[in-house]
Amino acid sequence: MKLLISIFFSIIAISAFAQLKSSYLFVGTYTPPRGNGDGISVYEFNPNDGSVKFISKVACENSSYLSISNNKKFVYAVNQNAAIKPNGVSAFSFNATNGTLRFVNSQLVNAEGPCYINTDKKNRWLFTANYTAGSLSVLPILKDGSIDTIRQLIQQKGSSIVKERQEASHMHTAVFSPDEKFLITTNLGTDKISQFEFSSNSKYQPLLIDSTKDISVIPGSGPRHVAFGTSKKMMYVIQELSGHF
């Protein structure tokens, strides 16, 4: 396994473990009544011709975004439920020999609408950006890959000028800086980008909150996703509402 690719669309999350000639492709879906999906599917993906072959499937409610551990042994999914239902995250172990996922456990994130999930390289902490609640949830990952109960819940407040989309805080992503010293989040609802100092070895609350480091973008932009250039010195942010970078 040499390469990890992650792609997200509005209704599915796709991730791949690359092998020498083919890759494992993971597809997460919205399940009924929100969508027509039925969990997380695993495919064999041929990057040379774009063909896919179904391998296995596992049940998972509303797995709208996925994250793969750095050791490639676990897959983590958000369970993005409606406001009237508990919202959480689920852990699955992955067998690279036969391409199957096995459910490990689930935990609540204590917030509505988790839409993005990420883990640190040491696989000690899990983070969800909660769109509906406008917050960030932080949960420990145990040595066996299972998820422990929530340790930090960082709530952001505010609004911006596009009233139908920016009436409140809507956190959208949680991405590490290349050196993993900071976790960077985007808030579509407040037009702000936040950075939290990260300590992987912390036993309780690994993120330091410092709102003075928040960056405001042009009102009405709606920052959504973040990516770093190959030089690791430039950060790029796509703005969902304005369509700008």
C-alpha angles and dihedrals in degrees: 000000000000107000139044119199125184125189128174131198128179095265105022140040118214128191132168139204107208120220128184096280105002142025139222110242121201120202121192122191146188108257129210133326090022096040144351099257126113106207135285119339126198120212135178106238124201108207092194098064103009094242122147133203123198113240110167147331137216130192116252127155116239097338093182094158133027136197128194122213117245091245088053093230098110139045120203124199136187117233098215102192133170120276092261093058133062115270120213152139132260133208126213130183115224126219106205092190097065101013097242133141124216123199113243106174147305135231135189119248094204092231140084125255109011102193103165133042132189140166133203121250093255090054092233101119138038125202132194127191105214110209101188095043095039092226144115122236123202122196131174122241115219125221092262091057095255121133121246127208121291118282104179133028113183113193121199124196136195143077141227142212104287095080098190092054105020102046090120144000113304113179112200115175142018112200130168124234112245092260090045091231091121137037111215123204133187124214114201092186099053100031091236137129116207132196124202123194107240129214112186093190094057113119097204120015114012097180126077114209116220114159091185087077093058116120120214119212127200109300112262094025099113104208110220119160134025131205134173125223122240090260087060088221099094128063121200125201126192115215111217099197101041096033092228132127 
